[in-house]
Amino acid sequence: MISGINRETVDFVIVGAGSAGCTLYHQLSQIYPGRFVLIEAGVSPAKHDTNSASHHTPFHYPQLFRSSLDWNYQTQPQEFLGNRKVHWPRGKGLGGSSLLNAMIYLPGSSGDWNALANSWSIASDELRQHLPHQIPTAIWPSASQPEIHPLSHTFLEACHQKLQQPPCDFLGDEDYTFNAFPRSTLRGRRVNAYQAFVSVKATAKQVSVVTDSVVQQILFKGNRAVAVLCYTRGKPHLYVANQAVILCAGAVESPAILMRSGIGDLHELASHGISVVQDLPGVGRNLQDHLLMPLIVASNRSSLTNRPTLEEQQRYRWSGHGPQASNIAEAGCFFQFNTQHVPQLQVHFTPTHYLEYPLRDAPTEAFTLGLTLLQPRSRGRIRLTSTNPLDPPCIDPSYLSAQEDLAVLVEGLQFIRELASTAPLSFCGSAEILPGEKRGAGPALERAIRAFVQTVFHPAGTCAVGTNADSVVDTNFLVHGLERLFVVDASVFDRIPACNPAAQVMALASLAAQRIRTTLR
């Protein structure tokens, strides 16, 4: 063990205060009355560098990108996207990505949920009890009938005409069709995971929350994880774990921490001069993400404003209603289900010009149908660039490297063009801005997809559950071949969820609390 630096002994060291880490702490502390430290690389949102209103006002969330609450990752140049680098917003602060996401809260349709339950060897109904809005001791909200813009109402009417199906209850129905998305908001304000699961106990000093602290590595005694070495505000600190070390740092940082600790592909580790603790080639592999291709239509109806009137601002302050309560991606639909009833495509509808709002002071009057690829075949990888935790990892999602992904997007664009041309939505649109009529089909449309497709910020899969050679954890969230080291976050998905994944991440974190406790007995 390292000597001569500050050290603290606790029962559990949890790395990462995002959606997974906060949920895990809340649930584990209910069943294990031990001492916890929650380590977060970012800071409290109140200390970041943009207007404080943007922390909780839903329609401000894009303004948080590239702020101090954003890890501000960037991918490697993507060969099949015209060698573009793609900006990857990921939350950095107490609450993680629940600080800056679009607040969409979807458990998943039946096929998607059943696949998740099967991966973790649990009955589907039992796993559903772990959804955060089902946890009675938490304050996780799910606004299932949120206020939406008139254009979003029109989109839903067009979905009804096109699909010839009724709207669904995204929180309760097994099969997904279309509706306004439930949101993690309360009285028109964002609620993040830290507020919901940790803040009360942190205020009462029942948990030690350490911010502005980056993890260098996990330390071992034989095969057992015993401590975490951090740099807190630049000074080294050692947290010794009597019970367990649990990584909840996300699909980018969790594999990076494992690799810096000697867990990963032995050849990759050797290239950085890292001694091998456990040869696990799957660490950092199996990277998956959702891609969105915007279909943007000029609107003859008013879009969502990014400059509310004084009256609208006052209304929001008093009641939480009005345009500022919008999460921008207000509604959507799912379609093209496979034989397991897992949707392949999703539409995020926004009453804005997707590429301009809120960047321009006077964005074009438009609405956008964001075609989202839910089950990509392409697989990427996270690699280290150095052993310095301040150096961002190498992120290569290998977008559209599987030709099937491009084919699915091309087919999906045909469907959403028909949807945009369905009454009454067709009465609101005057012309297709993007991809545009000149890119109707063929190579021109494929080039447009490669030029404009972008992430929806859902990386997953880099420490996947399973028993094959590329898996990293077992169904108890325990890292293969090691003791007392667990990973609990979006990295453990073997298959990316076929919806916005926040609810599934938190449900797995709640399940992990039970299984970790059982494993340690």
C-alpha positions, -999 to 999 in steps of 0.1 A, spaced: 0 0 0 12 35 -8 24 55 22 30 91 29 -3 105 15 -37 113 29 -58 82 34 -93 74 46 -108 41 54 -145 34 45 -166 4 37 -175 13 1 -158 35 -24 -182 45 -52 -165 62 -82 -189 85 -101 -219 105 -88 -240 102 -119 -273 84 -124 -259 50 -116 -236 60 -87 -263 80 -70 -290 54 -74 -266 26 -62 -256 46 -32 -292 53 -22 -302 16 -25 -270 1 -10 -270 24 20 -306 12 27 -295 -23 32 -259 -18 44 -254 6 73 -217 12 65 -195 41 56 -195 54 20 -174 78 0 -188 90 -33 -160 103 -56 -169 127 -84 -145 143 -109 -167 173 -114 -181 199 -90 -215 210 -77 -236 226 -105 -238 258 -84 -201 263 -91 -200 259 -128 -194 287 -154 -228 294 -169 -260 311 -157 -274 292 -126 -309 291 -141 -296 266 -167 -291 240 -141 -328 234 -136 -346 251 -165 -353 224 -190 -350 243 -223 -316 256 -213 -299 221 -214 -281 226 -247 -263 256 -232 -247 232 -207 -228 215 -235 -191 226 -236 -195 241 -201 -176 230 -170 -204 205 -164 -194 187 -196 -165 163 -200 -164 178 -235 -152 146 -252 -146 144 -289 -144 112 -310 -116 102 -333 -122 112 -369 -150 89 -381 -141 72 -414 -177 66 -424 -189 101 -415 -165 119 -438 -137 119 -412 -157 141 -390 -150 144 -352 -182 142 -332 -186 161 -299 -197 139 -271 -214 157 -242 -212 138 -209 -221 151 -175 -193 161 -152 -206 170 -117 -229 159 -90 -256 141 -110 -235 131 -140 -253 132 -173 -286 137 -155 -273 173 -152 -274 180 -189 -295 154 -207 -329 160 -223 -346 145 -192 -364 118 -213 -375 90 -190 -384 57 -208 -383 22 -192 -384 6 -226 -409 -15 -245 -416 -51 -237 -391 -67 -260 -364 -43 -250 -371 -48 -213 -373 -86 -216 -339 -86 -233 -324 -66 -205 -339 -89 -178 -326 -119 -196 -291 -105 -197 -292 -101 -159 -310 -134 -151 -340 -118 -135 -377 -119 -142 -389 -89 -162 -416 -79 -136 -391 -81 -108 -366 -59 -126 -393 -33 -132 -396 -28 -95 -361 -13 -96 -372 16 -118 -364 48 -99 -400 61 -100 -410 28 -82 -386 33 -54 -407 47 -25 -378 62 -5 -365 83 -35 -379 115 -49 -375 106 -86 -402 123 -106 -416 112 -140 -439 138 -155 -460 115 -177 -482 142 -192 -459 171 -197 -468 204 -213 -458 204 -250 -457 228 -279 -486 230 -303 -464 216 -331 -457 186 -309 -494 181 -305 -498 182 -343 -470 157 -347 -488 133 -324 -520 137 -344 -500 128 -375 -486 97 -358 -521 86 -350 -531 90 -387 -499 73 -400 -497 44 -376 -534 38 -371 -527 30 -335 -535 48 -303 -509 67 -282 -492 46 -256 -483 51 -219 -446 50 -220 -444 42 -183 -469 14 -183 -476 -1 -217 -456 -31 -230 -457 -20 -266 -445 15 -276 -462 35 -303 -461 73 -298 -468 101 -273 -452 129 -254 -421 117 -236 -422 114 -198 -396 137 -182 -376 137 -151 -389 171 -141 -409 184 -111 -431 214 -114 -413 223 -146 -378 220 -132 -351 194 -138 -345 169 -111 -311 152 -114 -299 119 -98 -279 136 -71 -309 156 -59 -331 126 -59 -309 100 -43 -280 116 -24 -284 153 -14 -305 148 17 -280 123 32 -250 143 21 -265 174 39 -269 152 70 -233 141 67 -243 104 63 -221 100 32 -188 116 23 -191 133 -11 -157 143 -27 -158 165 -57 -131 177 -81 -114 144 -77 -100 123 -105 -92 86 -101 -57 75 -110 -61 38 -104 -75 10 -82 -51 -8 -59 -51 -45 -52 -39 -70 -27 -37 -102 -48 -69 -103 -67 -89 -82 -42 -95 -45 -48 -86 -27 -16 -83 10 -24 -87 39 -49 -59 64 -55 -73 98 -64 -61 133 -70 -84 157 -52 -79 193 -63 -45 182 -74 -35 164 -41 -31 126 -38 -56 109 -16 -61 72 -9 -95 57 -1 -92 23 15 -123 1 10 -131 -25 37 -159 -40 16 -158 -30 -21 -148 -6 -48 -176 2 -73 -170 19 -106 -200 41 -117 -180 64 -139 -198 57 -172 -190 41 -205 -159 62 -211 -143 66 -178 -150 32 -162 -130 13 -188 -103 39 -187 -99 35 -149 -98 -2 -153 -71 0 -179 -50 24 -158 -54 -1 -129 -40 -30 -150 -73 -46 -161 -78 -49 -199 -61 -63 -230 -26 -72 -220 -11 -59 -253 -29 -25 -248 -17 -23 -213 19 -31 -222 19 -3 -248 15 21 -219 39 3 -195 10 -8 -172 15 -40 -152 -13 -65 -159 -35 -74 -129 -62 -92 -150 -61 -98 -188 -96 -89 -199 -96 -80 -237 -132 -68 -235 -125 -37 -214 -132 -7 -236 -146 -28 -265 -182 -33 -276 -188 5 -276 -223 13 -289 -242 46 -293 -274 59 -308 -271 80 -339 -297 106 -349 -303 119 -384 -324 151 -384 -352 156 -410 -358 194 -407 -389 210 -423 -396 247 -426 -427 256 -406 -455 280 -413 -464 279 -376 -443 294 -348 -415 272 -335 -404 269 -298 -389 303 -289 -355 305 -274 -363 341 -262 -393 339 -239 -413 371 -232 -411 387 -198 -446 374 -192 -436 339 -201 -405 341 -178 -426 353 -149 -451 325 -155 -424 300 -154 -409 314 -122 -443 312 -105 -458 280 -119 -431 261 -139 -452 264 -171 -444 279 -204 -417 275 -231 -389 273 -205 -404 241 -192 -399 224 -226 -372 197 -229 -371 206 -266 -373 169 -276 -409 167 -264 -425 138 -282 -417 108 -303 -426 74 -318 -411 40 -322 -413 18 -353 -397 -11 -373 -398 -38 -346 -378 -70 -350 -390 -105 -343 -382 -100 -305 -405 -69 -305 -375 -46 -300 -378 -13 -319 -351 -5 -344 -360 31 -349 -372 61 -328 -383 96 -337 -374 125 -314 -397 153 -324 -386 188 -316 -405 220 -325 -373 237 -336 -346 237 -363 -324 210 -347 -291 223 -360 -298 260 -351 -317 260 -318 -306 275 -295 -273 286 -311 -288 314 -333 -306 344 -317 -333 340 -343 -334 304 -355 -354 294 -385 -391 286 -380 -390 248 -384 -397 215 -368 -375 184 -368 -381 147 -368 -349 132 -354 -346 96 -368 -327 76 -342 -309 43 -349 -316 22 -318 -299 -11 -324 -266 -3 -343 -245 -32 -356 -214 -10 -355 -190 -15 -326 -163 8 -314 -137 10 -287 -123 31 -259 -85 32 -255 -61 50 -233 -40 79 -247 -17 78 -216 -17 68 -180 -25 104 -169 -62 106 -158 -64 142 -170 -58 130 -206 -91 121 -223 -93 86 -236 -93 78 -273 -130 74 -283 -137 56 -316 -174 46 -320 -168 34 -356 -201 49 -366 -217 33 -397 -188 9 -400 -215 -18 -404 -232 -12 -437 -266 -24 -423 -268 7 -401 -268 30 -431 -294 9 -448 -317 11 -418 -314 49 -416 -321 52 -454 -352 31 -450 -363 50 -418 -359 84 -436 -385 73 -461 -409 65 -433 -405 98 -415 -408 118 -447 -441 101 -452 -450 110 -416 -440 146 -421 -463 146 -451 -493 132 -431 -521 156 -421 -523 176 -400 -484 179 -397 -482 184 -435 -503 216 -431 -475 230 -409 -446 224 -432 -436 244 -463 -404 227 -475 -378 201 -464 -346 219 -454 -326 188 -446 -317 164 -462 -337 184 -489 -355 174 -520 -323 171 -540 -312 144 -516 -342 122 -520 -326 88 -524 -295 70 -535 -259 81 -530 -269 118 -524 -291 107 -494 -263 85 -481 -238 114 -483 -263 136 -464 -266 110 -437 -228 107 -433 -225 145 -432 -252 153 -407 -258 123 -385 -248 128 -349 -248 113 -315 -278 113 -291 -253 110 -262 -260 73 -252 -226 55 -251 -228 20 -236 -213 -15 -236 -176 -10 -228 -176 -33 -197 -203 -57 -209 -220 -84 -189 -216 -120 -200 -195 -151 -200 -177 -149 -234 -141 -138 -239 -151 -102 -245 -173 -98 -214 -160 -79 -184 -186 -84 -156 -209 -112 -144 -245 -109 -135 -235 -98 -100 -217 -68 -116 -184 -83 -104 -153 -79 -127 -142 -113 -140 -114 -129 -121 -112 -103 -93 -127 -98 -59 -146 -68 -44 -144 -48 -77 -178 -40 -93 -189 -20 -123 -223 -4 -123 -232 20 -151 -241 21 -189 -208 3 -197 -222 -30 -184 -249 -33 -211 -241 -61 -236 -267 -45 -260 -276 -8 -260 -312 -2 -248 -336 5 -276 -347 38 -261 -332 67 -241 -313 46 -215 -314 67 -183 -342 47 -166 -326 13 -175 -292 25 -161 -308 35 -128 -329 2 -126 -297 -18 -130 -280 3 -103 -308 -5 -79 -305 -42 -88 -268 -40 -83 -272 -29 -47 -290 -61 -39 -265 -83 -58 -234 -66 -44 -247 -71 -9 -255 -108 -16 -220 -113 -31 -203 -98 -1 -220 -120 25 
